[in-house]
Amino acid sequence: MRSLLCAAGAAGILWSASMVPAAADEPDAFTIGDPRITESSGLAASRAHPGIYWTHNDSDDGPYLYAVDGRSGRTVARITLRGIGSPRDVEAISIGPDGNLYVGDIGDNLGGSWDHVWIYRLPEPKTLRDATVTATQFSVKYADGPRDAEALMVHPKTGRVYIASKKQDGGGALYEGPRRLTAGATNTFRKVAPIDLWVTDGAFSPDGSRLALRSYFGARMYRWQDGRPKDLGSVGVPVQQQGESVTFTPDGRTLMYGSEGADSEVKPVGLSDGQLPDSAKDDPANGDGGGTNGRDGKGSPGKDLDPSFIKGAMVLALATALVVGVRRLLRRR
């Protein structure tokens, strides 16, 4: 029930965040057509292979990662993780400055009752083909007790790992891992900032100056300053059946949003003004940044929406919230 109510409440963000006009060089949306990918729960734009996105199912699949072509939606490689236990609830994926993929087996559909979760680290393959890759497994605990989380982000400059929990015991939060993860020992993550969002995924911009966090129906942008997030306001999100994932494109100008379900679509939303990463704002190719999604980094003022659109979107939001709530209740049994 908590999942249902919070998801429905988050839908309100949809009305206040204006959608961004597509930039001339904005990537196209694409559909994940692989029938094996029915619960895409994390998304990471490849650094080594332009136009490729890494994703995974969140449960009942096995130790697999999928490399999906962002032009055709076709899977070009399936990676099997070797050297780890049986994944429990894989929810997120991120790429570190070391060129490694970090996979977050951090979900807890029992409301934060597992005393530890796991992170898997493996090198991003240089060649895109089906392969088995040895991964390192890290055990993770939270300093203030078990959490339910779906967002794991590796800072692209420091390599430090962060996890954003869902709202629980008064609110969600951002947790910081140790300077370096240690295999064979417990890695304790400590709360560094409250997050007032039902977070389902997050991503750092490629230059590390921005942090985007999304929920089922909304998203917020943060300036990363002295190792802490500063809220810049809401970011536009597309209407999706169950919004689960987000990643920056390599140039930092666009957020790519993913959803669960068979034949799920990944959709772009362009950034502008203060919500653009610092490196993108300094890029002469960006022009004067005169977009509509945020002014001086304080979020979008929104715009009037057609009443029929609002009514339809509300029906969609409530229906989706019901599906999500029932699904998660069944998983707890």
C-alpha positions in Angstrom: 0.0 0.0 0.0 2.8 2.4 0.8 4.3 1.8 -2.7 0.9 2.6 -4.3 0.3 5.8 -2.3 3.7 7.2 -2.8 3.7 6.4 -6.5 0.4 8.1 -6.9 1.6 11.1 -5.0 4.7 11.3 -7.1 2.5 11.7 -10.1 1.9 15.3 -9.2 5.4 16.1 -10.2 4.4 15.3 -13.8 2.1 18.3 -14.0 4.7 20.9 -12.8 7.7 19.8 -14.9 7.6 21.2 -18.5 8.6 19.0 -21.3 11.7 20.2 -23.2 11.7 20.8 -27.0 14.0 18.4 -28.8 17.4 19.8 -29.6 18.7 19.4 -33.1 21.3 16.8 -32.0 19.1 15.2 -29.3 19.2 11.3 -29.6 16.1 9.6 -30.7 13.9 7.4 -28.5 14.3 3.7 -29.0 12.5 0.5 -28.0 14.3 -2.4 -26.2 13.1 -5.2 -28.4 14.8 -8.2 -26.7 12.1 -10.5 -25.4 14.5 -11.5 -22.6 14.4 -7.9 -21.2 11.0 -7.5 -19.6 12.0 -5.6 -16.4 14.7 -3.2 -17.4 15.5 -1.5 -14.1 18.8 0.3 -14.7 20.4 2.1 -17.6 24.0 3.4 -18.2 25.3 5.0 -21.4 28.5 3.2 -22.4 31.7 5.2 -22.4 33.6 2.7 -24.5 31.0 2.1 -27.1 29.1 5.2 -28.3 25.4 4.7 -28.8 25.3 1.6 -26.6 23.3 1.4 -23.3 23.8 -1.2 -20.6 20.7 -2.5 -18.9 19.5 -5.5 -16.8 16.3 -7.1 -15.4 15.6 -6.5 -11.8 14.7 -10.0 -10.7 14.1 -13.6 -11.8 16.6 -13.4 -14.6 20.1 -14.4 -13.5 23.5 -12.7 -13.5 23.1 -11.0 -16.9 23.8 -7.6 -18.4 22.6 -6.5 -21.8 24.3 -4.1 -24.2 21.5 -2.5 -26.3 22.1 -0.4 -29.4 20.4 3.0 -28.9 19.7 3.3 -32.6 18.0 0.0 -33.3 17.0 -1.2 -29.8 18.7 -4.5 -30.6 20.8 -6.4 -28.0 24.3 -6.6 -29.3 25.8 -8.6 -26.3 24.7 -10.4 -23.2 27.3 -10.6 -20.4 27.1 -13.3 -17.8 28.6 -12.4 -14.4 30.9 -15.1 -13.0 32.2 -15.3 -9.4 29.2 -13.9 -7.6 26.3 -15.4 -5.7 22.8 -15.6 -7.0 21.5 -12.1 -7.6 18.5 -11.1 -5.5 17.1 -7.8 -6.7 19.3 -6.0 -9.2 18.1 -2.4 -9.5 20.9 -0.2 -10.9 24.0 0.0 -13.1 26.6 2.8 -13.3 30.1 3.2 -14.9 33.1 4.4 -12.9 36.1 6.5 -14.0 38.1 3.2 -13.8 36.1 1.9 -16.8 34.3 -0.7 -14.7 30.6 -1.4 -14.6 29.1 -1.3 -11.1 25.9 -3.3 -10.7 23.6 -2.6 -7.7 21.9 -5.7 -6.2 20.3 -3.3 -3.7 16.6 -3.7 -4.0 14.6 -4.9 -1.0 10.9 -5.5 -1.7 10.4 -6.6 1.9 10.6 -2.9 2.9 14.3 -2.8 4.0 14.6 -6.1 6.0 17.8 -7.6 4.5 20.8 -6.9 6.7 23.1 -6.5 3.7 23.0 -6.0 -0.1 25.6 -6.4 -2.8 27.5 -4.4 -5.4 29.2 -6.2 -8.3 32.1 -4.7 -10.3 33.4 -5.9 -13.6 35.3 -4.3 -16.5 33.2 -2.9 -19.3 34.0 -5.4 -22.2 36.1 -3.9 -25.0 34.4 -6.1 -27.6 30.6 -6.3 -27.8 29.7 -10.0 -28.0 28.2 -12.6 -25.7 30.7 -13.4 -23.0 31.2 -14.5 -19.4 33.1 -12.0 -17.3 34.4 -12.4 -13.7 33.0 -9.9 -11.3 34.0 -8.8 -7.8 31.3 -8.9 -5.2 31.1 -6.3 -2.4 28.9 -6.6 0.7 27.1 -3.4 1.7 25.3 -2.3 4.9 23.8 1.1 5.9 25.0 2.8 9.0 21.4 3.5 10.1 19.9 0.1 9.3 18.5 -1.7 6.2 17.1 0.3 3.4 15.1 -0.3 0.2 17.0 1.3 -2.7 17.0 1.3 -6.5 19.6 3.9 -7.4 23.4 3.4 -7.4 25.7 6.1 -8.9 29.5 6.1 -9.2 31.0 9.6 -9.3 32.9 10.0 -12.6 35.8 11.9 -11.0 36.3 10.4 -7.6 35.0 6.9 -8.2 33.1 7.0 -5.0 29.8 5.0 -4.9 26.5 6.5 -3.8 23.1 4.9 -3.2 19.8 6.7 -3.0 17.2 5.0 -0.9 13.4 5.1 -1.3 11.3 7.0 1.2 11.4 5.1 4.5 11.1 6.0 8.1 10.4 9.6 7.4 12.1 10.0 4.0 14.6 8.9 1.4 18.3 9.7 1.6 21.5 9.7 -0.3 24.2 7.4 1.1 27.9 7.6 0.6 30.2 4.6 0.4 33.7 4.4 1.7 36.5 6.0 -0.4 37.2 2.6 -1.9 35.1 -0.6 -1.8 36.7 -3.6 -0.1 36.0 -7.2 -1.1 35.7 -9.7 1.7 34.6 -7.1 4.2 31.5 -5.1 4.9 31.3 -1.7 3.2 29.3 0.7 5.3 27.3 3.4 3.5 26.5 6.6 5.5 23.7 9.1 5.1 24.9 12.4 3.7 21.7 14.1 2.6 17.9 13.7 2.7 16.2 13.1 -0.6 12.5 14.0 -0.8 11.7 11.7 -3.8 10.6 8.1 -4.3 13.8 7.4 -6.1 13.9 4.6 -8.7 17.2 5.5 -10.3 19.9 8.1 -10.6 22.9 9.2 -12.6 25.9 11.6 -12.4 26.6 13.7 -15.4 29.8 12.7 -17.2 31.7 15.7 -15.7 30.4 15.0 -12.2 28.8 18.4 -11.7 25.2 17.3 -11.8 23.2 14.4 -10.2 19.8 13.5 -11.6 17.4 11.4 -9.5 14.1 10.1 -10.9 10.9 8.6 -9.5 8.1 6.8 -11.2 6.6 10.1 -12.5 9.1 12.8 -11.8 12.8 13.8 -11.5 15.0 16.4 -9.9 18.4 17.8 -10.7 21.1 18.5 -8.2 24.3 20.5 -8.4 27.2 18.4 -7.0 29.1 20.7 -4.7 31.8 19.6 -2.2 30.5 16.1 -2.3 26.9 17.0 -1.5 23.8 17.6 -3.6 22.2 21.0 -4.0 18.6 20.9 -5.3 18.2 22.8 -8.6 14.5 21.8 -9.2 12.4 19.5 -11.2 13.3 18.1 -14.6 10.8 17.1 -17.3 10.0 13.4 -17.6 8.2 11.5 -20.4 5.0 9.6 -19.6 5.9 6.0 -19.1 4.2 2.9 -17.9 6.6 2.4 -15.0 9.5 4.9 -14.9 12.5 2.9 -13.6 15.8 4.2 -15.0 17.8 7.2 -16.1 21.2 8.0 -17.5 23.0 11.0 -19.1 24.1 10.9 -22.7 27.9 11.1 -23.0 27.8 14.8 -23.8 25.7 15.5 -20.7 23.0 17.5 -22.5 20.2 14.9 -22.5 18.7 12.5 -20.0 17.6 9.1 -21.3 14.6 7.7 -19.4 13.8 4.0 -19.3 10.8 1.9 -18.2 10.0 -1.6 -17.3 7.9 -4.0 -19.4 8.2 -5.9 -22.6 9.2 -3.7 -25.6 9.9 -0.8 -23.2 10.8 2.5 -24.7 13.8 4.7 -23.7 13.0 8.4 -24.2 15.2 11.5 -24.3 14.6 14.8 -22.5 17.0 17.6 -23.3 18.5 19.9 -20.6 19.2 23.6 -20.7 20.2 26.6 -18.6 21.3 25.8 -15.0 20.4 22.2 -15.2 23.1 21.5 -17.8 26.3 20.1 -16.5 29.1 22.7 -16.3 31.1 21.1 -19.2 28.0 21.2 -21.5 27.3 24.9 -20.6 30.9 25.8 -21.4 30.7 24.0 -24.8 30.4 26.7 -27.6 28.2 24.2 -29.5 25.6 24.6 -26.8 24.8 28.2 -27.9 23.2 30.5 -25.3 21.4 27.6 -23.5 18.1 29.3 -24.1 16.0 26.2 -23.5 12.9 26.0 -21.3 13.7 23.4 -18.7 14.9 25.5 -15.8 16.2 29.1 -15.4 19.4 29.8 -13.5 19.3 26.2 -12.3 16.1 26.6 -10.3 13.8 24.2 -12.3 11.0 24.8 -14.6 8.1 27.1 -13.8 5.8 24.7 -15.7 3.2 25.6 -18.2 -0.6 25.3 -18.6 -1.7 21.9 -19.7 -4.8 20.9 -21.6 -7.4 19.6 -19.2 -8.0 16.5 -21.3 -4.3 15.7 -21.2 -4.3 16.1 -17.4 -7.3 13.8 -17.0 -5.8 11.2 -19.2 -2.5 11.4 -17.5 -4.1 11.1 -14.1 -5.9 7.9 -15.1 -2.6 6.5 -16.4 -0.8 7.5 -13.3 -3.3 5.9 -11.0 -3.5 2.7 -13.1 0.2 2.4 -13.1 0.4 3.1 -9.3 -2.1 0.3 -8.8 -0.1 -2.2 -10.9 3.2 -1.3 -9.2 1.6 -1.6 -5.7 0.0 -5.0 -6.4 3.2 -6.3 -8.0 5.3 -5.3 -5.0 2.8 -6.7 -2.5 2.9 -10.0 -4.4 6.7 -10.1 -4.2 6.6 -9.7 -0.5 4.8 -13.0 -0.1 
